[in-house]
């Protein structure tokens, strides 16, 4: 399977650590450009493998 760029949010952090990280990151300025077409919710197993629990497609919906 080819590598897919991804963003991991707060993996392995306690709720307090995640909240502190959020405060720190809100004080930074970022200049990023990307097109996100889907969001995958994954469960990371103890051996480092992941199981995709859900994939949410993003973008325009065809209303017809």
mmJSON file of the N, C-alpha and C atoms, coordinates in Angstrom:
{"data_MODEL":{"atom_site":{
"group_PDB":["ATOM","ATOM","ATOM","ATOM","ATOM","ATOM","ATOM","ATOM","ATOM","ATOM","ATOM","ATOM","ATOM","ATOM","ATOM","ATOM","ATOM","ATOM","ATOM","ATOM","ATOM","ATOM","ATOM","ATOM","ATOM","ATOM","ATOM","ATOM","ATOM","ATOM","ATOM","ATOM","ATOM","ATOM","ATOM","ATOM","ATOM","ATOM","ATOM","ATOM","ATOM","ATOM","ATOM","ATOM","ATOM","ATOM","ATOM","ATOM","ATOM","ATOM","ATOM","ATOM","ATOM","ATOM","ATOM","ATOM","ATOM","ATOM","ATOM","ATOM","ATOM","ATOM","ATOM","ATOM","ATOM","ATOM","ATOM","ATOM","ATOM","ATOM","ATOM","ATOM","ATOM","ATOM","ATOM","ATOM","ATOM","ATOM","ATOM","ATOM","ATOM","ATOM","ATOM","ATOM","ATOM","ATOM","ATOM","ATOM","ATOM","ATOM","ATOM","ATOM","ATOM","ATOM","ATOM","ATOM","ATOM","ATOM","ATOM","ATOM","ATOM","ATOM","ATOM","ATOM","ATOM","ATOM","ATOM","ATOM","ATOM","ATOM","ATOM","ATOM","ATOM","ATOM","ATOM","ATOM","ATOM","ATOM","ATOM","ATOM","ATOM","ATOM","ATOM","ATOM","ATOM","ATOM","ATOM","ATOM","ATOM","ATOM","ATOM","ATOM","ATOM","ATOM","ATOM","ATOM","ATOM","ATOM","ATOM","ATOM","ATOM","ATOM","ATOM","ATOM","ATOM","ATOM","ATOM","ATOM","ATOM","ATOM","ATOM","ATOM","ATOM","ATOM","ATOM","ATOM","ATOM","ATOM","ATOM","ATOM","ATOM","ATOM","ATOM","ATOM","ATOM","ATOM","ATOM","ATOM","ATOM","ATOM","ATOM","ATOM","ATOM","ATOM","ATOM","ATOM","ATOM","ATOM","ATOM","ATOM","ATOM","ATOM","ATOM","ATOM","ATOM","ATOM","ATOM","ATOM","ATOM","ATOM","ATOM","ATOM"],
"id":[1,2,3,4,5,6,7,8,9,10,11,12,13,14,15,16,17,18,19,20,21,22,23,24,25,26,27,28,29,30,31,32,33,34,35,36,37,38,39,40,41,42,43,44,45,46,47,48,49,50,51,52,53,54,55,56,57,58,59,60,61,62,63,64,65,66,67,68,69,70,71,72,73,74,75,76,77,78,79,80,81,82,83,84,85,86,87,88,89,90,91,92,93,94,95,96,97,98,99,100,101,102,103,104,105,106,107,108,109,110,111,112,113,114,115,116,117,118,119,120,121,122,123,124,125,126,127,128,129,130,131,132,133,134,135,136,137,138,139,140,141,142,143,144,145,146,147,148,149,150,151,152,153,154,155,156,157,158,159,160,161,162,163,164,165,166,167,168,169,170,171,172,173,174,175,176,177,178,179,180,181,182,183,184,185,186,187,188,189,190,191,192],
"type_symbol":["N","C","C","N","C","C","N","C","C","N","C","C","N","C","C","N","C","C","N","C","C","N","C","C","N","C","C","N","C","C","N","C","C","N","C","C","N","C","C","N","C","C","N","C","C","N","C","C","N","C","C","N","C","C","N","C","C","N","C","C","N","C","C","N","C","C","N","C","C","N","C","C","N","C","C","N","C","C","N","C","C","N","C","C","N","C","C","N","C","C","N","C","C","N","C","C","N","C","C","N","C","C","N","C","C","N","C","C","N","C","C","N","C","C","N","C","C","N","C","C","N","C","C","N","C","C","N","C","C","N","C","C","N","C","C","N","C","C","N","C","C","N","C","C","N","C","C","N","C","C","N","C","C","N","C","C","N","C","C","N","C","C","N","C","C","N","C","C","N","C","C","N","C","C","N","C","C","N","C","C","N","C","C","N","C","C","N","C","C","N","C","C"],
"label_atom_id":["N","CA","C","N","CA","C","N","CA","C","N","CA","C","N","CA","C","N","CA","C","N","CA","C","N","CA","C","N","CA","C","N","CA","C","N","CA","C","N","CA","C","N","CA","C","N","CA","C","N","CA","C","N","CA","C","N","CA","C","N","CA","C","N","CA","C","N","CA","C","N","CA","C","N","CA","C","N","CA","C","N","CA","C","N","CA","C","N","CA","C","N","CA","C","N","CA","C","N","CA","C","N","CA","C","N","CA","C","N","CA","C","N","CA","C","N","CA","C","N","CA","C","N","CA","C","N","CA","C","N","CA","C","N","CA","C","N","CA","C","N","CA","C","N","CA","C","N","CA","C","N","CA","C","N","CA","C","N","CA","C","N","CA","C","N","CA","C","N","CA","C","N","CA","C","N","CA","C","N","CA","C","N","CA","C","N","CA","C","N","CA","C","N","CA","C","N","CA","C","N","CA","C","N","CA","C","N","CA","C","N","CA","C","N","CA","C","N","CA","C","N","CA","C"],
"label_alt_id":[null,null,null,null,null,null,null,null,null,null,null,null,null,null,null,null,null,null,null,null,null,null,null,null,null,null,null,null,null,null,null,null,null,null,null,null,null,null,null,null,null,null,null,null,null,null,null,null,null,null,null,null,null,null,null,null,null,null,null,null,null,null,null,null,null,null,null,null,null,null,null,null,null,null,null,null,null,null,null,null,null,null,null,null,null,null,null,null,null,null,null,null,null,null,null,null,null,null,null,null,null,null,null,null,null,null,null,null,null,null,null,null,null,null,null,null,null,null,null,null,null,null,null,null,null,null,null,null,null,null,null,null,null,null,null,null,null,null,null,null,null,null,null,null,null,null,null,null,null,null,null,null,null,null,null,null,null,null,null,null,null,null,null,null,null,null,null,null,null,null,null,null,null,null,null,null,null,null,null,null,null,null,null,null,null,null,null,null,null,null,null,null],
"label_comp_id":["UNK","UNK","UNK","UNK","UNK","UNK","UNK","UNK","UNK","UNK","UNK","UNK","UNK","UNK","UNK","UNK","UNK","UNK","UNK","UNK","UNK","UNK","UNK","UNK","UNK","UNK","UNK","UNK","UNK","UNK","UNK","UNK","UNK","UNK","UNK","UNK","UNK","UNK","UNK","UNK","UNK","UNK","UNK","UNK","UNK","UNK","UNK","UNK","UNK","UNK","UNK","UNK","UNK","UNK","UNK","UNK","UNK","UNK","UNK","UNK","UNK","UNK","UNK","UNK","UNK","UNK","UNK","UNK","UNK","UNK","UNK","UNK","UNK","UNK","UNK","UNK","UNK","UNK","UNK","UNK","UNK","UNK","UNK","UNK","UNK","UNK","UNK","UNK","UNK","UNK","UNK","UNK","UNK","UNK","UNK","UNK","UNK","UNK","UNK","UNK","UNK","UNK","UNK","UNK","UNK","UNK","UNK","UNK","UNK","UNK","UNK","UNK","UNK","UNK","UNK","UNK","UNK","UNK","UNK","UNK","UNK","UNK","UNK","UNK","UNK","UNK","UNK","UNK","UNK","UNK","UNK","UNK","UNK","UNK","UNK","UNK","UNK","UNK","UNK","UNK","UNK","UNK","UNK","UNK","UNK","UNK","UNK","UNK","UNK","UNK","UNK","UNK","UNK","UNK","UNK","UNK","UNK","UNK","UNK","UNK","UNK","UNK","UNK","UNK","UNK","UNK","UNK","UNK","UNK","UNK","UNK","UNK","UNK","UNK","UNK","UNK","UNK","UNK","UNK","UNK","UNK","UNK","UNK","UNK","UNK","UNK","UNK","UNK","UNK","UNK","UNK","UNK"],
"label_asym_id":["A","A","A","A","A","A","A","A","A","A","A","A","A","A","A","A","A","A","A","A","A","A","A","A","A","A","A","A","A","A","A","A","A","A","A","A","A","A","A","A","A","A","A","A","A","A","A","A","A","A","A","A","A","A","A","A","A","A","A","A","A","A","A","A","A","A","A","A","A","A","A","A","A","A","A","A","A","A","A","A","A","A","A","A","A","A","A","A","A","A","A","A","A","A","A","A","A","A","A","A","A","A","A","A","A","A","A","A","A","A","A","A","A","A","A","A","A","A","A","A","A","A","A","A","A","A","A","A","A","A","A","A","A","A","A","A","A","A","A","A","A","A","A","A","A","A","A","A","A","A","A","A","A","A","A","A","A","A","A","A","A","A","A","A","A","A","A","A","A","A","A","A","A","A","A","A","A","A","A","A","A","A","A","A","A","A","A","A","A","A","A","A"],
"label_entity_id":["1","1","1","1","1","1","1","1","1","1","1","1","1","1","1","1","1","1","1","1","1","1","1","1","1","1","1","1","1","1","1","1","1","1","1","1","1","1","1","1","1","1","1","1","1","1","1","1","1","1","1","1","1","1","1","1","1","1","1","1","1","1","1","1","1","1","1","1","1","1","1","1","1","1","1","1","1","1","1","1","1","1","1","1","1","1","1","1","1","1","1","1","1","1","1","1","1","1","1","1","1","1","1","1","1","1","1","1","1","1","1","1","1","1","1","1","1","1","1","1","1","1","1","1","1","1","1","1","1","1","1","1","1","1","1","1","1","1","1","1","1","1","1","1","1","1","1","1","1","1","1","1","1","1","1","1","1","1","1","1","1","1","1","1","1","1","1","1","1","1","1","1","1","1","1","1","1","1","1","1","1","1","1","1","1","1","1","1","1","1","1","1"],
"label_seq_id":[1,1,1,2,2,2,3,3,3,4,4,4,5,5,5,6,6,6,7,7,7,8,8,8,9,9,9,10,10,10,11,11,11,12,12,12,13,13,13,14,14,14,15,15,15,16,16,16,17,17,17,18,18,18,19,19,19,20,20,20,21,21,21,22,22,22,23,23,23,24,24,24,25,25,25,26,26,26,27,27,27,28,28,28,29,29,29,30,30,30,31,31,31,32,32,32,33,33,33,34,34,34,35,35,35,36,36,36,37,37,37,38,38,38,39,39,39,40,40,40,41,41,41,42,42,42,43,43,43,44,44,44,45,45,45,46,46,46,47,47,47,48,48,48,49,49,49,50,50,50,51,51,51,52,52,52,53,53,53,54,54,54,55,55,55,56,56,56,57,57,57,58,58,58,59,59,59,60,60,60,61,61,61,62,62,62,63,63,63,64,64,64],
"pdbx_PDB_ins_code":[null,null,null,null,null,null,null,null,null,null,null,null,null,null,null,null,null,null,null,null,null,null,null,null,null,null,null,null,null,null,null,null,null,null,null,null,null,null,null,null,null,null,null,null,null,null,null,null,null,null,null,null,null,null,null,null,null,null,null,null,null,null,null,null,null,null,null,null,null,null,null,null,null,null,null,null,null,null,null,null,null,null,null,null,null,null,null,null,null,null,null,null,null,null,null,null,null,null,null,null,null,null,null,null,null,null,null,null,null,null,null,null,null,null,null,null,null,null,null,null,null,null,null,null,null,null,null,null,null,null,null,null,null,null,null,null,null,null,null,null,null,null,null,null,null,null,null,null,null,null,null,null,null,null,null,null,null,null,null,null,null,null,null,null,null,null,null,null,null,null,null,null,null,null,null,null,null,null,null,null,null,null,null,null,null,null,null,null,null,null,null,null],
"Cartn_x":[0.852,0.0,0.901,0.648,1.476,1.22,2.253,2.13,1.102,0.254,-0.704,-0.375,-0.115,0.134,-1.033,-0.736,-1.784,-1.376,-2.342,-2.127,-2.653,-1.806,-2.221,-2.447,-3.596,-3.955,-3.939,-3.021,-2.982,-2.885,-2.235,-2.089,-1.257,-1.775,-1.032,-0.987,-1.718,-1.715,-2.905,-2.709,-3.844,-4.7,-5.879,-6.75,-6.075,-5.417,-4.729,-3.602,-2.804,-1.722,-2.26,-3.349,-3.95,-4.455,-5.062,-5.558,-4.394,-3.289,-2.113,-1.499,-1.449,-0.939,-1.814,-3.112,-4.031,-3.746,-3.559,-3.252,-1.952,-0.926,0.355,0.218,-0.503,-0.636,-1.462,-2.412,-3.237,-2.425,-1.277,-0.423,0.553,0.529,1.429,0.693,1.458,0.907,1.397,0.479,0.81,0.342,1.137,0.771,0.801,-0.34,-0.444,-1.483,-1.204,-2.172,-2.337,-3.562,-3.825,-5.276,-5.536,-6.898,-7.187,-8.155,-8.517,-9.789,-9.695,-10.837,-11.587,-10.912,-11.583,-10.88,-11.621,-11.087,-11.323,-10.261,-10.383,-10.228,-11.121,-11.043,-10.413,-9.249,-8.519,-8.31,-8.24,-7.841,-6.439,-5.466,-4.096,-3.908,-3.502,-3.308,-1.968,-1.815,-0.59,0.649,0.501,1.647,1.936,1.175,1.395,0.53,-0.107,-1.028,-2.263,-3.01,-4.228,-5.421,-6.571,-7.831,-8.689,-9.124,-9.973,-11.392,-11.883,-13.236,-14.279,-13.907,-14.831,-14.035,-14.563,-13.993,-15.096,-14.815,-15.802,-15.312,-16.034,-15.678,-16.05,-15.216,-15.459,-15.552,-16.27,-16.378,-17.816,-17.992,-19.323,-20.195,-21.448,-22.402,-23.247,-23.536,-24.425,-25.853,-26.582,-27.95,-28.98,-28.574,-29.526,-29.758],
"Cartn_y":[-1.177,0.0,1.245,2.185,3.399,4.278,5.036,5.945,7.022,7.297,8.392,9.408,10.661,11.694,11.749,12.008,12.028,12.914,13.219,13.996,13.159,12.93,12.221,13.262,13.194,14.188,13.559,14.022,13.7,12.218,11.44,10.006,9.777,8.996,8.627,9.688,10.764,11.822,11.66,12.072,12.123,13.324,13.414,14.552,15.865,15.905,17.118,17.488,16.508,16.775,17.282,16.683,17.116,18.556,18.895,20.262,21.251,20.878,21.754,21.931,20.856,20.937,21.863,21.765,22.633,24.105,24.428,25.813,26.27,25.427,25.78,25.983,25.098,25.186,26.389,26.803,27.963,29.248,29.246,30.428,30.485,29.512,29.45,29.872,30.253,30.591,29.554,29.031,28.009,28.461,28.165,28.466,27.152,26.491,25.196,25.267,24.562,24.451,22.981,22.509,21.103,20.941,19.882,19.503,18.202,18.232,17.051,16.481,15.243,14.617,13.642,13.18,12.282,12.299,11.895,11.761,10.315,9.666,8.285,8.266,7.583,7.375,5.998,5.978,4.734,4.385,3.094,2.589,2.023,2.541,2.068,0.917,-0.215,-1.4,-1.335,-2.153,-2.153,-2.45,-3.225,-3.559,-2.483,-1.387,-0.281,-0.326,-1.459,-1.537,-0.697,-0.393,0.382,-0.299,-0.064,-0.56,0.659,0.805,1.932,1.639,2.511,2.343,2.996,4.099,4.812,5.713,5.935,6.893,7.846,9.127,10.152,10.944,10.848,11.592,13.057,13.923,15.358,15.912,16.961,17.563,17.836,18.166,18.533,17.289,17.424,16.335,16.582,15.537,15.617,15.511,16.596,16.65,16.038,15.668,15.139,13.672],
"Cartn_z":[0.0,0.0,0.0,-0.9,-0.93,0.295,0.666,1.81,1.518,2.477,2.374,3.449,3.057,4.078,5.052,6.314,7.328,8.495,9.307,10.524,11.685,12.675,13.875,14.965,15.602,16.607,17.993,18.836,20.269,20.582,19.731,19.993,21.244,22.167,23.36,24.447,24.284,25.294,26.228,27.455,28.38,27.983,28.544,28.224,28.613,29.774,30.22,29.259,28.843,27.901,26.565,26.092,24.829,24.938,26.067,26.267,26.317,26.972,27.028,25.644,24.858,23.494,22.66,22.81,22.083,22.383,23.649,24.041,23.383,23.405,22.794,21.286,20.621,19.171,18.738,19.563,19.226,19.229,19.89,19.936,18.77,17.891,16.742,15.476,14.465,13.162,12.159,11.37,10.396,9.018,8.009,6.624,5.854,5.803,5.148,4.045,2.966,1.887,1.559,1.569,1.271,0.844,0.133,-0.2,0.525,1.406,2.177,1.561,1.122,0.462,1.355,2.426,3.358,4.705,5.732,7.074,7.493,7.968,8.432,9.945,10.611,12.052,12.254,12.931,13.088,14.554,14.814,16.127,15.943,16.702,16.607,17.601,17.09,17.918,18.65,19.674,20.47,19.626,18.555,17.707,16.656,16.691,15.765,14.52,14.254,13.128,13.426,12.386,12.606,11.955,12.529,12.0,11.703,10.452,10.083,10.564,11.445,11.987,11.098,10.464,9.587,8.666,7.468,6.543,6.139,6.264,5.973,4.774,3.66,2.464,2.618,2.114,2.165,0.747,0.595,-0.727,-1.063,-2.314,-2.784,-2.902,-2.532,-2.663,-3.889,-4.597,-5.755,-5.246,-5.316,-4.773,-5.731,-6.951,-7.932,-7.752],
"occupancy":[1.0,1.0,1.0,1.0,1.0,1.0,1.0,1.0,1.0,1.0,1.0,1.0,1.0,1.0,1.0,1.0,1.0,1.0,1.0,1.0,1.0,1.0,1.0,1.0,1.0,1.0,1.0,1.0,1.0,1.0,1.0,1.0,1.0,1.0,1.0,1.0,1.0,1.0,1.0,1.0,1.0,1.0,1.0,1.0,1.0,1.0,1.0,1.0,1.0,1.0,1.0,1.0,1.0,1.0,1.0,1.0,1.0,1.0,1.0,1.0,1.0,1.0,1.0,1.0,1.0,1.0,1.0,1.0,1.0,1.0,1.0,1.0,1.0,1.0,1.0,1.0,1.0,1.0,1.0,1.0,1.0,1.0,1.0,1.0,1.0,1.0,1.0,1.0,1.0,1.0,1.0,1.0,1.0,1.0,1.0,1.0,1.0,1.0,1.0,1.0,1.0,1.0,1.0,1.0,1.0,1.0,1.0,1.0,1.0,1.0,1.0,1.0,1.0,1.0,1.0,1.0,1.0,1.0,1.0,1.0,1.0,1.0,1.0,1.0,1.0,1.0,1.0,1.0,1.0,1.0,1.0,1.0,1.0,1.0,1.0,1.0,1.0,1.0,1.0,1.0,1.0,1.0,1.0,1.0,1.0,1.0,1.0,1.0,1.0,1.0,1.0,1.0,1.0,1.0,1.0,1.0,1.0,1.0,1.0,1.0,1.0,1.0,1.0,1.0,1.0,1.0,1.0,1.0,1.0,1.0,1.0,1.0,1.0,1.0,1.0,1.0,1.0,1.0,1.0,1.0,1.0,1.0,1.0,1.0,1.0,1.0,1.0,1.0,1.0,1.0,1.0,1.0],
"B_iso_or_equiv":[0.0,0.0,0.0,0.0,0.0,0.0,0.0,0.0,0.0,0.0,0.0,0.0,0.0,0.0,0.0,0.0,0.0,0.0,0.0,0.0,0.0,0.0,0.0,0.0,0.0,0.0,0.0,0.0,0.0,0.0,0.0,0.0,0.0,0.0,0.0,0.0,0.0,0.0,0.0,0.0,0.0,0.0,0.0,0.0,0.0,0.0,0.0,0.0,0.0,0.0,0.0,0.0,0.0,0.0,0.0,0.0,0.0,0.0,0.0,0.0,0.0,0.0,0.0,0.0,0.0,0.0,0.0,0.0,0.0,0.0,0.0,0.0,0.0,0.0,0.0,0.0,0.0,0.0,0.0,0.0,0.0,0.0,0.0,0.0,0.0,0.0,0.0,0.0,0.0,0.0,0.0,0.0,0.0,0.0,0.0,0.0,0.0,0.0,0.0,0.0,0.0,0.0,0.0,0.0,0.0,0.0,0.0,0.0,0.0,0.0,0.0,0.0,0.0,0.0,0.0,0.0,0.0,0.0,0.0,0.0,0.0,0.0,0.0,0.0,0.0,0.0,0.0,0.0,0.0,0.0,0.0,0.0,0.0,0.0,0.0,0.0,0.0,0.0,0.0,0.0,0.0,0.0,0.0,0.0,0.0,0.0,0.0,0.0,0.0,0.0,0.0,0.0,0.0,0.0,0.0,0.0,0.0,0.0,0.0,0.0,0.0,0.0,0.0,0.0,0.0,0.0,0.0,0.0,0.0,0.0,0.0,0.0,0.0,0.0,0.0,0.0,0.0,0.0,0.0,0.0,0.0,0.0,0.0,0.0,0.0,0.0,0.0,0.0,0.0,0.0,0.0,0.0],
"pdbx_formal_charge":[null,null,null,null,null,null,null,null,null,null,null,null,null,null,null,null,null,null,null,null,null,null,null,null,null,null,null,null,null,null,null,null,null,null,null,null,null,null,null,null,null,null,null,null,null,null,null,null,null,null,null,null,null,null,null,null,null,null,null,null,null,null,null,null,null,null,null,null,null,null,null,null,null,null,null,null,null,null,null,null,null,null,null,null,null,null,null,null,null,null,null,null,null,null,null,null,null,null,null,null,null,null,null,null,null,null,null,null,null,null,null,null,null,null,null,null,null,null,null,null,null,null,null,null,null,null,null,null,null,null,null,null,null,null,null,null,null,null,null,null,null,null,null,null,null,null,null,null,null,null,null,null,null,null,null,null,null,null,null,null,null,null,null,null,null,null,null,null,null,null,null,null,null,null,null,null,null,null,null,null,null,null,null,null,null,null,null,null,null,null,null,null],
"auth_seq_id":[1,1,1,2,2,2,3,3,3,4,4,4,5,5,5,6,6,6,7,7,7,8,8,8,9,9,9,10,10,10,11,11,11,12,12,12,13,13,13,14,14,14,15,15,15,16,16,16,17,17,17,18,18,18,19,19,19,20,20,20,21,21,21,22,22,22,23,23,23,24,24,24,25,25,25,26,26,26,27,27,27,28,28,28,29,29,29,30,30,30,31,31,31,32,32,32,33,33,33,34,34,34,35,35,35,36,36,36,37,37,37,38,38,38,39,39,39,40,40,40,41,41,41,42,42,42,43,43,43,44,44,44,45,45,45,46,46,46,47,47,47,48,48,48,49,49,49,50,50,50,51,51,51,52,52,52,53,53,53,54,54,54,55,55,55,56,56,56,57,57,57,58,58,58,59,59,59,60,60,60,61,61,61,62,62,62,63,63,63,64,64,64],
"auth_comp_id":["UNK","UNK","UNK","UNK","UNK","UNK","UNK","UNK","UNK","UNK","UNK","UNK","UNK","UNK","UNK","UNK","UNK","UNK","UNK","UNK","UNK","UNK","UNK","UNK","UNK","UNK","UNK","UNK","UNK","UNK","UNK","UNK","UNK","UNK","UNK","UNK","UNK","UNK","UNK","UNK","UNK","UNK","UNK","UNK","UNK","UNK","UNK","UNK","UNK","UNK","UNK","UNK","UNK","UNK","UNK","UNK","UNK","UNK","UNK","UNK","UNK","UNK","UNK","UNK","UNK","UNK","UNK","UNK","UNK","UNK","UNK","UNK","UNK","UNK","UNK","UNK","UNK","UNK","UNK","UNK","UNK","UNK","UNK","UNK","UNK","UNK","UNK","UNK","UNK","UNK","UNK","UNK","UNK","UNK","UNK","UNK","UNK","UNK","UNK","UNK","UNK","UNK","UNK","UNK","UNK","UNK","UNK","UNK","UNK","UNK","UNK","UNK","UNK","UNK","UNK","UNK","UNK","UNK","UNK","UNK","UNK","UNK","UNK","UNK","UNK","UNK","UNK","UNK","UNK","UNK","UNK","UNK","UNK","UNK","UNK","UNK","UNK","UNK","UNK","UNK","UNK","UNK","UNK","UNK","UNK","UNK","UNK","UNK","UNK","UNK","UNK","UNK","UNK","UNK","UNK","UNK","UNK","UNK","UNK","UNK","UNK","UNK","UNK","UNK","UNK","UNK","UNK","UNK","UNK","UNK","UNK","UNK","UNK","UNK","UNK","UNK","UNK","UNK","UNK","UNK","UNK","UNK","UNK","UNK","UNK","UNK","UNK","UNK","UNK","UNK","UNK","UNK"],
"auth_asym_id":["A","A","A","A","A","A","A","A","A","A","A","A","A","A","A","A","A","A","A","A","A","A","A","A","A","A","A","A","A","A","A","A","A","A","A","A","A","A","A","A","A","A","A","A","A","A","A","A","A","A","A","A","A","A","A","A","A","A","A","A","A","A","A","A","A","A","A","A","A","A","A","A","A","A","A","A","A","A","A","A","A","A","A","A","A","A","A","A","A","A","A","A","A","A","A","A","A","A","A","A","A","A","A","A","A","A","A","A","A","A","A","A","A","A","A","A","A","A","A","A","A","A","A","A","A","A","A","A","A","A","A","A","A","A","A","A","A","A","A","A","A","A","A","A","A","A","A","A","A","A","A","A","A","A","A","A","A","A","A","A","A","A","A","A","A","A","A","A","A","A","A","A","A","A","A","A","A","A","A","A","A","A","A","A","A","A","A","A","A","A","A","A"],
"auth_atom_id":["N","CA","C","N","CA","C","N","CA","C","N","CA","C","N","CA","C","N","CA","C","N","CA","C","N","CA","C","N","CA","C","N","CA","C","N","CA","C","N","CA","C","N","CA","C","N","CA","C","N","CA","C","N","CA","C","N","CA","C","N","CA","C","N","CA","C","N","CA","C","N","CA","C","N","CA","C","N","CA","C","N","CA","C","N","CA","C","N","CA","C","N","CA","C","N","CA","C","N","CA","C","N","CA","C","N","CA","C","N","CA","C","N","CA","C","N","CA","C","N","CA","C","N","CA","C","N","CA","C","N","CA","C","N","CA","C","N","CA","C","N","CA","C","N","CA","C","N","CA","C","N","CA","C","N","CA","C","N","CA","C","N","CA","C","N","CA","C","N","CA","C","N","CA","C","N","CA","C","N","CA","C","N","CA","C","N","CA","C","N","CA","C","N","CA","C","N","CA","C","N","CA","C","N","CA","C","N","CA","C","N","CA","C","N","CA","C","N","CA","C","N","CA","C"],
"pdbx_PDB_model_num":[1,1,1,1,1,1,1,1,1,1,1,1,1,1,1,1,1,1,1,1,1,1,1,1,1,1,1,1,1,1,1,1,1,1,1,1,1,1,1,1,1,1,1,1,1,1,1,1,1,1,1,1,1,1,1,1,1,1,1,1,1,1,1,1,1,1,1,1,1,1,1,1,1,1,1,1,1,1,1,1,1,1,1,1,1,1,1,1,1,1,1,1,1,1,1,1,1,1,1,1,1,1,1,1,1,1,1,1,1,1,1,1,1,1,1,1,1,1,1,1,1,1,1,1,1,1,1,1,1,1,1,1,1,1,1,1,1,1,1,1,1,1,1,1,1,1,1,1,1,1,1,1,1,1,1,1,1,1,1,1,1,1,1,1,1,1,1,1,1,1,1,1,1,1,1,1,1,1,1,1,1,1,1,1,1,1,1,1,1,1,1,1]
}}}
